[in-house]
Amino acid sequence: MKVIMTGGGTGGHIYPAIAIANKIKEKCPEAEILFVGTKRGMEKELVPKSGYPLEFITVSGFNRKNLLKNFKTAADLLKGNREARSIIKSFKPDIVIGTGGYVCGPVVRAAKKLGCRTFIHEQNAYPGMTNKLLEKYVEKVFVAFADAKKYFKHPEKLMVTGNPVRKVFYDADPAEAKKKLGLAENEFAILSFGGSLGALKLNQMMLELFEKFNGVEGIHLYFVTGKYYNKSVKEELAARGIEICDNVTVMEYIDHMEKYLPAADVIISRSGALAVSEITVAGRASIMVPSPNVTGNHQYFNAKSVADVGGAFLIEEKDLTAELLYEKIMYLKENEAARHAMEQNSRMAAPEDAAEIIADYVLGH
Protein backbone atom coordinates (compact mmCIF):
# COMPACT_ATOMS: atom_id res chain seq x y z
CA MET A 1 0.00 0.00 0.00
CA LYS A 2 1.40 3.36 -1.08
CA VAL A 3 -0.20 6.66 -0.05
CA ILE A 4 0.50 10.26 -0.99
CA MET A 5 -0.67 12.95 1.43
CA THR A 6 -0.77 16.45 0.01
CA GLY A 7 -1.67 19.70 1.71
CA GLY A 8 0.24 22.79 2.56
CA GLY A 9 0.74 26.38 3.49
CA THR A 10 -0.43 26.49 7.09
CA GLY A 11 -0.59 24.10 10.01
CA GLY A 12 -4.35 23.96 9.50
CA HIS A 13 -3.79 21.95 6.32
CA ILE A 14 -0.67 20.04 7.38
CA TYR A 15 -1.50 18.70 10.85
CA PRO A 16 -4.73 16.99 9.67
CA ALA A 17 -2.69 15.29 6.92
CA ILE A 18 -0.17 14.11 9.51
CA ALA A 19 -2.99 12.81 11.72
CA ILE A 20 -4.45 10.81 8.82
CA ALA A 21 -1.02 9.47 7.86
CA ASN A 22 -0.34 8.39 11.45
CA LYS A 23 -3.65 6.55 11.61
CA ILE A 24 -3.01 4.79 8.28
CA LYS A 25 0.42 3.66 9.56
CA GLU A 26 -1.18 2.47 12.80
CA LYS A 27 -3.70 0.35 10.89
CA CYS A 28 -1.39 -0.66 8.04
CA PRO A 29 2.24 -0.61 9.30
CA GLU A 30 3.62 -1.71 5.93
CA ALA A 31 2.11 1.34 4.19
CA GLU A 32 4.58 3.65 2.44
CA ILE A 33 3.56 7.29 2.86
CA LEU A 34 4.94 10.25 0.94
CA PHE A 35 3.98 13.90 1.47
CA VAL A 36 3.91 16.38 -1.39
CA GLY A 37 4.02 20.11 -0.64
CA THR A 38 5.73 23.34 -1.61
CA LYS A 39 8.95 24.90 -0.39
CA ARG A 40 7.05 28.04 0.65
CA GLY A 41 4.70 26.42 3.15
CA MET A 42 5.13 25.24 6.73
CA GLU A 43 5.13 21.64 5.52
CA LYS A 44 8.85 21.92 4.77
CA GLU A 45 9.43 22.05 8.55
CA LEU A 46 6.47 20.17 10.02
CA VAL A 47 6.43 17.06 7.82
CA PRO A 48 10.09 16.01 8.30
CA LYS A 49 9.68 16.50 12.07
CA SER A 50 6.83 13.97 11.90
CA GLY A 51 9.10 11.41 10.29
CA TYR A 52 7.66 11.35 6.77
CA PRO A 53 9.49 11.93 3.47
CA LEU A 54 8.49 15.08 1.59
CA GLU A 55 8.76 16.08 -2.06
CA PHE A 56 8.04 19.51 -3.51
CA ILE A 57 6.20 20.91 -6.51
CA THR A 58 5.86 24.48 -7.77
CA VAL A 59 2.51 26.18 -7.26
CA SER A 60 1.21 29.60 -6.23
CA GLY A 61 -2.17 31.10 -5.48
CA PHE A 62 -4.43 33.29 -7.61
CA ASN A 63 -3.86 37.00 -6.90
CA ARG A 64 -7.16 38.91 -6.84
CA LYS A 65 -5.51 42.30 -6.20
CA ASN A 66 -2.86 42.26 -8.90
CA LEU A 67 -4.07 40.33 -11.93
CA LEU A 68 -0.73 40.73 -13.74
CA LYS A 69 0.88 38.47 -11.13
CA ASN A 70 -1.40 35.67 -12.30
CA PHE A 71 0.79 35.14 -15.38
CA LYS A 72 3.34 33.71 -12.95
CA THR A 73 0.59 31.73 -11.23
CA ALA A 74 -0.34 30.15 -14.58
CA ALA A 75 3.31 29.34 -15.35
CA ASP A 76 3.75 27.83 -11.88
CA LEU A 77 0.65 25.71 -12.38
CA LEU A 78 1.95 24.25 -15.63
CA LYS A 79 5.27 23.45 -13.99
CA GLY A 80 3.53 22.05 -10.90
CA ASN A 81 1.36 19.80 -13.05
CA ARG A 82 4.46 18.32 -14.69
CA GLU A 83 6.21 17.87 -11.34
CA ALA A 84 3.14 16.26 -9.74
CA ARG A 85 2.76 13.86 -12.64
CA SER A 86 6.44 12.90 -12.40
CA ILE A 87 6.22 12.22 -8.65
CA ILE A 88 3.10 10.08 -9.05
CA LYS A 89 4.60 8.08 -11.92
CA SER A 90 7.72 7.47 -9.86
CA PHE A 91 6.10 6.66 -6.49
CA LYS A 92 3.06 4.83 -7.95
CA PRO A 93 0.61 5.51 -5.08
CA ASP A 94 -2.56 3.50 -4.59
CA ILE A 95 -4.25 6.37 -2.75
CA VAL A 96 -3.84 10.18 -2.80
CA ILE A 97 -5.45 12.32 -0.09
CA GLY A 98 -5.51 16.12 -0.21
CA THR A 99 -6.11 18.23 2.88
CA GLY A 100 -6.20 21.71 1.40
CA GLY A 101 -3.98 24.40 -0.02
CA TYR A 102 -3.00 25.19 -3.61
CA VAL A 103 -0.60 22.26 -3.77
CA CYS A 104 -3.51 19.80 -3.74
CA GLY A 105 -4.77 20.88 -7.16
CA PRO A 106 -1.97 19.56 -9.40
CA VAL A 107 -1.36 16.47 -7.25
CA VAL A 108 -4.97 15.28 -6.99
CA ARG A 109 -5.75 16.00 -10.64
CA ALA A 110 -2.64 14.19 -11.86
CA ALA A 111 -3.35 11.25 -9.56
CA LYS A 112 -6.88 10.90 -10.88
CA LYS A 113 -5.71 10.98 -14.49
CA LEU A 114 -3.11 8.30 -13.74
CA GLY A 115 -5.69 5.97 -12.21
CA CYS A 116 -5.12 6.46 -8.47
CA ARG A 117 -7.92 6.54 -5.92
CA THR A 118 -8.29 10.16 -4.81
CA PHE A 119 -9.84 11.86 -1.77
CA ILE A 120 -9.93 15.32 -0.21
CA HIS A 121 -10.70 16.59 3.28
CA GLU A 122 -12.25 20.01 3.95
CA GLN A 123 -11.56 21.36 7.44
CA ASN A 124 -13.84 24.40 7.47
CA ALA A 125 -17.56 25.09 7.47
CA TYR A 126 -17.00 27.15 4.30
CA PRO A 127 -14.87 25.19 1.79
CA GLY A 128 -11.79 26.57 0.13
CA MET A 129 -11.77 27.18 -3.63
CA THR A 130 -9.25 24.41 -4.33
CA ASN A 131 -11.39 21.74 -2.69
CA LYS A 132 -14.54 22.90 -4.48
CA LEU A 133 -12.71 22.63 -7.81
CA LEU A 134 -11.30 19.21 -6.93
CA GLU A 135 -14.64 17.65 -6.03
CA LYS A 136 -15.14 16.20 -9.52
CA TYR A 137 -11.73 14.49 -9.42
CA VAL A 138 -12.22 12.52 -6.19
CA GLU A 139 -14.00 9.44 -4.96
CA LYS A 140 -15.00 10.98 -1.63
CA VAL A 141 -15.05 14.42 -0.03
CA PHE A 142 -14.55 14.20 3.73
CA VAL A 143 -15.95 17.30 5.47
CA ALA A 144 -15.44 18.44 9.03
CA PHE A 145 -18.74 20.31 9.35
CA ALA A 146 -22.15 19.32 7.99
CA ASP A 147 -22.63 22.99 7.01
CA ALA A 148 -19.97 22.54 4.33
CA LYS A 149 -22.11 20.05 2.41
CA LYS A 150 -24.27 22.73 0.79
CA TYR A 151 -21.26 24.18 -1.06
CA PHE A 152 -20.49 20.99 -2.98
CA LYS A 153 -22.31 19.71 -6.07
CA HIS A 154 -22.19 15.94 -5.54
CA PRO A 155 -23.93 14.97 -2.28
CA GLU A 156 -23.27 11.28 -2.93
CA LYS A 157 -19.53 11.96 -2.51
CA LEU A 158 -19.81 13.72 0.84
CA MET A 159 -19.01 12.19 4.22
CA VAL A 160 -19.02 14.15 7.50
CA THR A 161 -16.02 13.07 9.56
CA GLY A 162 -14.96 16.00 11.71
CA ASN A 163 -11.36 17.21 11.65
CA PRO A 164 -8.42 14.82 12.01
CA VAL A 165 -6.56 15.56 15.23
CA ARG A 166 -3.36 13.88 16.36
CA LYS A 167 -3.74 11.16 19.00
CA VAL A 168 -1.74 13.10 21.59
CA PHE A 169 -4.65 15.53 22.02
CA TYR A 170 -7.12 12.72 22.72
CA ASP A 171 -4.74 11.30 25.32
CA ALA A 172 -3.95 14.65 26.96
CA ASP A 173 -3.99 14.82 30.76
CA PRO A 174 -4.26 18.46 32.00
CA ALA A 175 -2.66 17.75 35.38
CA GLU A 176 0.26 15.91 33.79
CA ALA A 177 0.63 18.65 31.15
CA LYS A 178 0.88 21.31 33.88
CA LYS A 179 3.44 19.24 35.73
CA LYS A 180 5.60 18.91 32.61
CA LEU A 181 5.55 22.69 32.15
CA GLY A 182 6.61 23.20 35.75
CA LEU A 183 3.27 24.69 36.81
CA ALA A 184 1.62 24.09 40.16
CA GLU A 185 -1.57 22.05 39.99
CA ASN A 186 -3.71 25.01 41.10
CA GLU A 187 -1.85 27.61 38.99
CA PHE A 188 -4.24 29.27 36.52
CA ALA A 189 -2.72 29.01 33.05
CA ILE A 190 -3.74 31.36 30.24
CA LEU A 191 -2.72 30.57 26.67
CA SER A 192 -3.18 33.25 24.00
CA PHE A 193 -2.33 32.51 20.38
CA GLY A 194 -3.46 33.67 16.96
CA GLY A 195 -2.07 31.03 14.62
CA SER A 196 1.42 30.52 13.26
CA LEU A 197 1.74 34.06 11.87
CA GLY A 198 -0.16 35.75 14.69
CA ALA A 199 -3.26 37.91 15.05
CA LEU A 200 -2.80 41.67 15.45
CA LYS A 201 -6.04 42.26 17.38
CA LEU A 202 -5.38 39.48 19.90
CA ASN A 203 -1.85 40.73 20.44
CA GLN A 204 -3.10 44.29 21.00
CA MET A 205 -5.58 43.08 23.60
CA MET A 206 -2.98 41.00 25.44
CA LEU A 207 -0.59 43.96 25.46
CA GLU A 208 -3.32 46.08 27.06
CA LEU A 209 -3.87 43.39 29.70
CA PHE A 210 -0.21 42.50 30.17
CA GLU A 211 0.29 44.29 33.46
CA LYS A 212 -2.87 42.76 34.92
CA PHE A 213 -1.13 39.36 34.77
CA ASN A 214 2.59 40.16 34.86
CA GLY A 215 3.97 39.21 38.28
CA VAL A 216 0.60 38.08 39.64
CA GLU A 217 0.94 35.05 41.89
CA GLY A 218 -1.11 32.00 40.97
CA ILE A 219 -1.35 32.91 37.25
CA HIS A 220 0.89 31.96 34.34
CA LEU A 221 0.41 33.62 30.96
CA TYR A 222 1.69 32.04 27.76
CA PHE A 223 1.56 34.85 25.20
CA VAL A 224 2.20 33.47 21.70
CA THR A 225 2.70 36.42 19.36
CA GLY A 226 3.06 34.66 15.99
CA LYS A 227 6.00 35.08 13.64
CA TYR A 228 4.84 38.41 12.16
CA TYR A 229 4.46 40.20 15.49
CA ASN A 230 7.08 38.81 17.88
CA LYS A 231 9.57 41.64 17.37
CA SER A 232 6.96 44.41 17.59
CA VAL A 233 5.39 42.96 20.75
CA LYS A 234 8.73 42.80 22.52
CA GLU A 235 9.61 46.31 21.36
CA GLU A 236 6.29 47.60 22.68
CA LEU A 237 6.84 45.97 26.08
CA ALA A 238 10.34 47.49 26.25
CA ALA A 239 9.00 50.91 25.23
CA ARG A 240 6.52 50.76 28.09
CA GLY A 241 9.35 49.89 30.49
CA ILE A 242 7.76 46.56 31.35
CA GLU A 243 10.06 43.88 32.71
CA ILE A 244 8.65 40.44 31.97
CA CYS A 245 8.22 38.48 35.19
CA ASP A 246 8.75 34.75 35.65
CA ASN A 247 5.02 34.01 35.46
CA VAL A 248 4.79 35.23 31.86
CA THR A 249 6.24 33.46 28.83
CA VAL A 250 6.30 35.43 25.57
CA MET A 251 6.80 33.11 22.61
CA GLU A 252 6.93 33.54 18.84
CA TYR A 253 5.43 30.15 18.02
CA ILE A 254 4.67 26.83 19.68
CA ASP A 255 6.10 23.85 17.81
CA HIS A 256 4.53 21.35 20.20
CA MET A 257 1.05 22.64 20.94
CA GLU A 258 0.18 19.30 22.55
CA LYS A 259 2.50 20.24 25.45
CA TYR A 260 0.82 23.59 26.16
CA LEU A 261 -2.83 23.45 25.13
CA PRO A 262 -3.92 20.71 27.60
CA ALA A 263 -2.26 22.63 30.46
CA ALA A 264 -4.25 25.80 29.81
CA ASP A 265 -7.26 26.66 31.97
CA VAL A 266 -8.41 29.17 29.39
CA ILE A 267 -7.35 29.57 25.77
CA ILE A 268 -7.75 32.80 23.80
CA SER A 269 -7.51 32.12 20.10
CA ARG A 270 -8.77 32.52 16.58
CA SER A 271 -11.16 29.79 15.49
CA GLY A 272 -9.49 28.16 12.54
CA ALA A 273 -10.61 24.58 12.03
CA LEU A 274 -7.47 23.04 13.50
CA ALA A 275 -7.48 25.23 16.60
CA VAL A 276 -11.16 24.51 17.29
CA SER A 277 -10.64 20.77 16.84
CA GLU A 278 -7.58 20.57 19.10
CA ILE A 279 -9.18 22.73 21.81
CA THR A 280 -12.35 20.65 21.89
CA VAL A 281 -10.65 17.25 21.66
CA ALA A 282 -8.51 18.28 24.66
CA GLY A 283 -11.66 19.55 26.40
CA ARG A 284 -10.38 23.02 27.25
CA ALA A 285 -12.34 26.19 28.03
CA SER A 286 -11.77 28.94 25.50
CA ILE A 287 -12.52 32.44 24.31
CA MET A 288 -12.71 32.32 20.53
CA VAL A 289 -12.30 35.46 18.45
CA PRO A 290 -12.96 34.55 14.79
CA SER A 291 -10.89 36.28 12.14
CA PRO A 292 -13.18 38.53 10.07
CA ASN A 293 -10.77 38.33 7.12
CA VAL A 294 -11.50 34.81 5.91
CA THR A 295 -13.60 33.44 3.06
CA GLY A 296 -17.26 32.95 3.93
CA ASN A 297 -16.63 34.07 7.54
CA HIS A 298 -15.95 30.37 8.22
CA GLN A 299 -14.11 31.00 11.50
CA TYR A 300 -17.28 32.48 12.96
CA PHE A 301 -19.23 29.33 12.14
CA ASN A 302 -16.43 27.13 13.48
CA ALA A 303 -16.56 28.98 16.82
CA LYS A 304 -20.35 29.14 16.90
CA SER A 305 -20.57 25.35 16.70
CA VAL A 306 -18.73 25.18 20.04
CA ALA A 307 -20.23 28.25 21.71
CA ASP A 308 -23.78 27.07 20.95
CA VAL A 309 -23.29 24.05 23.23
CA GLY A 310 -21.59 26.05 25.99
CA GLY A 311 -18.06 24.94 25.15
CA ALA A 312 -16.59 28.40 24.52
CA PHE A 313 -17.17 32.13 24.67
CA LEU A 314 -17.48 33.61 21.17
CA ILE A 315 -16.52 37.28 20.80
CA GLU A 316 -16.50 38.83 17.35
CA GLU A 317 -13.50 41.04 16.68
CA LYS A 318 -15.69 44.14 16.24
CA ASP A 319 -16.96 43.64 19.81
CA LEU A 320 -13.62 42.74 21.40
CA THR A 321 -12.23 45.07 24.05
CA ALA A 322 -9.55 44.52 26.66
CA GLU A 323 -12.16 45.04 29.39
CA LEU A 324 -14.48 42.37 27.98
CA LEU A 325 -11.63 39.93 27.47
CA TYR A 326 -10.39 40.45 31.04
CA GLU A 327 -13.91 39.99 32.37
CA LYS A 328 -14.28 36.61 30.61
CA ILE A 329 -10.83 35.41 31.71
CA MET A 330 -11.46 36.31 35.34
CA TYR A 331 -14.94 34.79 35.28
CA LEU A 332 -13.41 31.46 34.31
CA LYS A 333 -10.66 31.84 36.90
CA GLU A 334 -12.99 32.65 39.76
CA ASN A 335 -15.82 30.25 38.85
CA GLU A 336 -14.30 26.80 38.87
CA ALA A 337 -17.65 25.02 38.42
CA ALA A 338 -18.48 27.13 35.38
CA ARG A 339 -15.04 26.49 33.93
CA HIS A 340 -15.33 22.72 34.40
CA ALA A 341 -18.79 22.78 32.80
CA MET A 342 -17.33 24.62 29.81
CA GLU A 343 -14.52 22.04 29.59
CA GLN A 344 -17.05 19.20 29.51
CA ASN A 345 -19.17 20.97 26.90
CA SER A 346 -16.05 21.66 24.85
CA ARG A 347 -15.17 17.96 24.83
CA MET A 348 -18.75 17.07 23.86
CA ALA A 349 -18.44 19.45 20.88
CA ALA A 350 -15.32 17.64 19.66
CA PRO A 351 -15.50 15.59 16.49
CA GLU A 352 -15.32 11.84 16.49
CA ASP A 353 -11.89 10.43 15.72
CA ALA A 354 -11.92 11.76 12.16
CA ALA A 355 -8.52 10.28 11.31
CA GLU A 356 -9.84 6.83 12.20
CA ILE A 357 -13.02 7.30 10.13
CA ILE A 358 -11.02 8.45 7.10
CA ALA A 359 -8.36 5.73 7.42
CA ASP A 360 -11.01 3.02 7.80
CA TYR A 361 -12.79 4.25 4.69
CA VAL A 362 -9.78 4.57 2.37
CA LEU A 363 -8.28 1.28 3.53
CA GLY A 364 -11.52 -0.67 3.62
CA HIS A 365 -13.13 0.24 0.31
VEXDOGU-270612 format. One line per field, with one value per residue (C-alpha): residue in one letter; x, y, z. Coordinates in Angstrom, 3 decimals. Layout:
N
type = [A:...]
x = [X:...]
y = [Y:...]
z = [Z:...]
This chain:
365
type = [M:K:V:I:M:T:G:G:G:T:G:G:H:I:Y:P:A:I:A:I:A:N:K:I:K:E:K:C:P:E:A:E:I:L:F:V:G:T:K:R:G:M:E:K:E:L:V:P:K:S:G:Y:P:L:E:F:I:T:V:S:G:F:N:R:K:N:L:L:K:N:F:K:T:A:A:D:L:L:K:G:N:R:E:A:R:S:I:I:K:S:F:K:P:D:I:V:I:G:T:G:G:Y:V:C:G:P:V:V:R:A:A:K:K:L:G:C:R:T:F:I:H:E:Q:N:A:Y:P:G:M:T:N:K:L:L:E:K:Y:V:E:K:V:F:V:A:F:A:D:A:K:K:Y:F:K:H:P:E:K:L:M:V:T:G:N:P:V:R:K:V:F:Y:D:A:D:P:A:E:A:K:K:K:L:G:L:A:E:N:E:F:A:I:L:S:F:G:G:S:L:G:A:L:K:L:N:Q:M:M:L:E:L:F:E:K:F:N:G:V:E:G:I:H:L:Y:F:V:T:G:K:Y:Y:N:K:S:V:K:E:E:L:A:A:R:G:I:E:I:C:D:N:V:T:V:M:E:Y:I:D:H:M:E:K:Y:L:P:A:A:D:V:I:I:S:R:S:G:A:L:A:V:S:E:I:T:V:A:G:R:A:S:I:M:V:P:S:P:N:V:T:G:N:H:Q:Y:F:N:A:K:S:V:A:D:V:G:G:A:F:L:I:E:E:K:D:L:T:A:E:L:L:Y:E:K:I:M:Y:L:K:E:N:E:A:A:R:H:A:M:E:Q:N:S:R:M:A:A:P:E:D:A:A:E:I:I:A:D:Y:V:L:G:H]
x = [0.000:1.404:-0.197:0.501:-0.672:-0.772:-1.674:0.243:0.737:-0.433:-0.595:-4.349:-3.787:-0.674:-1.497:-4.731:-2.687:-0.169:-2.991:-4.453:-1.016:-0.339:-3.653:-3.015:0.421:-1.176:-3.702:-1.391:2.240:3.619:2.110:4.577:3.558:4.944:3.985:3.914:4.019:5.730:8.949:7.054:4.703:5.126:5.131:8.852:9.427:6.467:6.434:10.086:9.679:6.828:9.104:7.662:9.491:8.489:8.764:8.036:6.199:5.856:2.511:1.214:-2.172:-4.429:-3.859:-7.163:-5.511:-2.862:-4.067:-0.728:0.884:-1.404:0.787:3.345:0.587:-0.336:3.306:3.751:0.647:1.954:5.272:3.525:1.358:4.462:6.207:3.140:2.763:6.444:6.218:3.102:4.597:7.725:6.100:3.061:0.611:-2.564:-4.253:-3.842:-5.446:-5.514:-6.112:-6.205:-3.976:-2.997:-0.598:-3.507:-4.771:-1.970:-1.355:-4.970:-5.752:-2.636:-3.348:-6.879:-5.711:-3.111:-5.689:-5.122:-7.920:-8.285:-9.836:-9.933:-10.698:-12.251:-11.564:-13.837:-17.561:-16.995:-14.867:-11.792:-11.765:-9.249:-11.389:-14.535:-12.715:-11.301:-14.643:-15.140:-11.727:-12.219:-14.004:-14.999:-15.047:-14.552:-15.951:-15.438:-18.738:-22.149:-22.626:-19.966:-22.112:-24.266:-21.264:-20.492:-22.314:-22.192:-23.930:-23.270:-19.535:-19.810:-19.010:-19.023:-16.019:-14.964:-11.358:-8.416:-6.561:-3.361:-3.742:-1.739:-4.652:-7.120:-4.743:-3.946:-3.991:-4.265:-2.655:0.262:0.632:0.883:3.436:5.603:5.551:6.605:3.274:1.622:-1.573:-3.707:-1.851:-4.241:-2.723:-3.739:-2.723:-3.176:-2.332:-3.458:-2.074:1.419:1.738:-0.162:-3.260:-2.800:-6.038:-5.382:-1.846:-3.102:-5.585:-2.980:-0.589:-3.322:-3.872:-0.212:0.294:-2.870:-1.129:2.586:3.965:0.595:0.942:-1.108:-1.345:0.891:0.406:1.686:1.562:2.202:2.705:3.058:6.005:4.838:4.462:7.082:9.567:6.963:5.385:8.732:9.613:6.290:6.844:10.337:8.996:6.521:9.351:7.755:10.060:8.647:8.220:8.748:5.025:4.790:6.236:6.303:6.804:6.934:5.431:4.671:6.099:4.532:1.048:0.185:2.499:0.816:-2.826:-3.916:-2.262:-4.248:-7.257:-8.413:-7.350:-7.754:-7.514:-8.769:-11.157:-9.493:-10.613:-7.465:-7.480:-11.160:-10.643:-7.582:-9.177:-12.354:-10.649:-8.513:-11.655:-10.375:-12.335:-11.770:-12.524:-12.712:-12.297:-12.956:-10.892:-13.181:-10.770:-11.495:-13.600:-17.258:-16.632:-15.955:-14.112:-17.284:-19.228:-16.427:-16.562:-20.348:-20.572:-18.733:-20.234:-23.780:-23.294:-21.591:-18.061:-16.589:-17.171:-17.478:-16.516:-16.504:-13.503:-15.692:-16.960:-13.624:-12.231:-9.545:-12.159:-14.482:-11.627:-10.392:-13.911:-14.276:-10.827:-11.460:-14.940:-13.410:-10.660:-12.990:-15.825:-14.302:-17.647:-18.484:-15.039:-15.333:-18.788:-17.326:-14.516:-17.053:-19.174:-16.055:-15.168:-18.751:-18.439:-15.320:-15.505:-15.320:-11.893:-11.917:-8.519:-9.839:-13.018:-11.018:-8.357:-11.008:-12.792:-9.780:-8.279:-11.519:-13.127]
y = [0.000:3.362:6.659:10.265:12.947:16.454:19.703:22.788:26.381:26.491:24.100:23.960:21.952:20.040:18.696:16.991:15.294:14.109:12.807:10.806:9.474:8.392:6.550:4.792:3.661:2.467:0.349:-0.656:-0.613:-1.708:1.339:3.651:7.291:10.253:13.896:16.378:20.107:23.337:24.899:28.043:26.418:25.239:21.635:21.917:22.052:20.165:17.060:16.008:16.496:13.972:11.411:11.349:11.932:15.075:16.081:19.514:20.911:24.480:26.177:29.596:31.103:33.287:36.999:38.915:42.298:42.263:40.335:40.727:38.466:35.670:35.137:33.714:31.727:30.151:29.342:27.833:25.708:24.247:23.451:22.051:19.800:18.324:17.869:16.255:13.858:12.904:12.225:10.085:8.081:7.466:6.659:4.828:5.511:3.501:6.375:10.177:12.320:16.117:18.230:21.709:24.403:25.189:22.258:19.795:20.876:19.560:16.471:15.285:16.000:14.192:11.254:10.905:10.984:8.303:5.973:6.464:6.538:10.162:11.857:15.318:16.590:20.007:21.360:24.402:25.091:27.145:25.192:26.566:27.183:24.411:21.738:22.904:22.627:19.211:17.647:16.204:14.487:12.523:9.444:10.976:14.423:14.204:17.302:18.443:20.308:19.323:22.990:22.544:20.049:22.733:24.182:20.989:19.714:15.937:14.968:11.279:11.957:13.723:12.193:14.153:13.069:16.005:17.210:14.822:15.557:13.879:11.156:13.102:15.531:12.720:11.297:14.653:14.819:18.458:17.747:15.910:18.650:21.310:19.243:18.909:22.689:23.202:24.693:24.090:22.045:25.012:27.609:29.268:29.007:31.364:30.571:33.253:32.512:33.670:31.035:30.522:34.056:35.754:37.911:41.673:42.262:39.476:40.733:44.286:43.081:40.997:43.963:46.085:43.393:42.503:44.290:42.759:39.363:40.157:39.207:38.080:35.054:31.998:32.911:31.957:33.616:32.045:34.855:33.472:36.421:34.665:35.080:38.409:40.200:38.810:41.639:44.406:42.956:42.796:46.309:47.599:45.966:47.489:50.909:50.756:49.892:46.559:43.878:40.436:38.475:34.751:34.012:35.225:33.458:35.429:33.106:33.535:30.152:26.827:23.852:21.346:22.638:19.296:20.242:23.586:23.449:20.712:22.625:25.803:26.659:29.173:29.571:32.803:32.117:32.525:29.794:28.164:24.583:23.042:25.233:24.506:20.768:20.572:22.734:20.648:17.254:18.278:19.554:23.019:26.191:28.936:32.444:32.323:35.463:34.550:36.278:38.532:38.327:34.809:33.436:32.953:34.065:30.374:30.997:32.482:29.328:27.127:28.981:29.136:25.346:25.177:28.253:27.065:24.055:26.049:24.939:28.396:32.127:33.610:37.280:38.827:41.044:44.143:43.635:42.743:45.067:44.523:45.037:42.368:39.928:40.450:39.987:36.608:35.413:36.312:34.794:31.461:31.843:32.651:30.253:26.797:25.019:27.130:26.488:22.723:22.775:24.616:22.039:19.196:20.967:21.658:17.960:17.074:19.452:17.641:15.591:11.843:10.433:11.761:10.282:6.831:7.300:8.446:5.734:3.023:4.252:4.566:1.278:-0.667:0.241]
z = [0.000:-1.080:-0.050:-0.992:1.433:0.006:1.715:2.558:3.488:7.090:10.014:9.502:6.320:7.383:10.855:9.672:6.922:9.514:11.719:8.821:7.860:11.451:11.612:8.280:9.560:12.796:10.886:8.039:9.303:5.934:4.187:2.436:2.858:0.940:1.473:-1.393:-0.639:-1.607:-0.390:0.649:3.149:6.730:5.518:4.770:8.546:10.019:7.823:8.304:12.071:11.897:10.289:6.772:3.473:1.591:-2.061:-3.512:-6.506:-7.774:-7.263:-6.230:-5.484:-7.605:-6.902:-6.841:-6.197:-8.903:-11.931:-13.735:-11.129:-12.302:-15.380:-12.951:-11.230:-14.578:-15.349:-11.876:-12.384:-15.631:-13.987:-10.896:-13.049:-14.692:-11.337:-9.740:-12.638:-12.402:-8.649:-9.046:-11.918:-9.858:-6.488:-7.954:-5.078:-4.588:-2.750:-2.805:-0.088:-0.209:2.884:1.403:-0.019:-3.606:-3.774:-3.742:-7.163:-9.396:-7.252:-6.988:-10.637:-11.863:-9.561:-10.883:-14.495:-13.736:-12.211:-8.471:-5.922:-4.807:-1.773:-0.213:3.278:3.946:7.435:7.469:7.473:4.299:1.786:0.125:-3.625:-4.328:-2.695:-4.485:-7.815:-6.929:-6.029:-9.515:-9.418:-6.190:-4.963:-1.626:-0.031:3.733:5.469:9.035:9.345:7.992:7.009:4.329:2.411:0.792:-1.059:-2.980:-6.070:-5.540:-2.280:-2.928:-2.513:0.842:4.224:7.503:9.558:11.711:11.648:12.010:15.233:16.359:18.999:21.591:22.018:22.723:25.323:26.962:30.763:31.996:35.381:33.785:31.151:33.884:35.729:32.614:32.152:35.752:36.814:40.163:39.990:41.101:38.989:36.523:33.054:30.243:26.667:24.000:20.381:16.958:14.623:13.257:11.867:14.686:15.048:15.451:17.385:19.899:20.440:21.003:23.603:25.436:25.458:27.065:29.700:30.167:33.465:34.920:34.771:34.859:38.281:39.644:41.888:40.966:37.255:34.341:30.964:27.761:25.200:21.705:19.364:15.993:13.640:12.163:15.489:17.878:17.375:17.589:20.750:22.522:21.362:22.681:26.078:26.247:25.227:28.092:30.489:31.346:32.706:31.972:35.186:35.646:35.461:31.859:28.833:25.566:22.610:18.839:18.017:19.683:17.814:20.197:20.945:22.552:25.453:26.159:25.130:27.597:30.464:29.810:31.975:29.392:25.766:23.804:20.104:16.584:15.490:12.535:12.028:13.496:16.602:17.290:16.843:19.099:21.807:21.889:21.665:24.658:26.402:27.253:28.026:25.503:24.311:20.528:18.446:14.794:12.142:10.066:7.125:5.908:3.064:3.933:7.539:8.216:11.496:12.961:12.143:13.484:16.824:16.900:16.701:20.044:21.707:20.953:23.229:25.995:25.149:24.518:24.673:21.172:20.800:17.352:16.684:16.241:19.813:21.399:24.047:26.663:29.385:27.976:27.468:31.042:32.365:30.611:31.713:35.344:35.276:34.309:36.897:39.762:38.853:38.872:38.424:35.375:33.931:34.404:32.801:29.809:29.595:29.514:26.899:24.853:24.825:23.856:20.878:19.664:16.490:16.494:15.725:12.159:11.305:12.205:10.133:7.103:7.422:7.802:4.685:2.373:3.527:3.622:0.310]
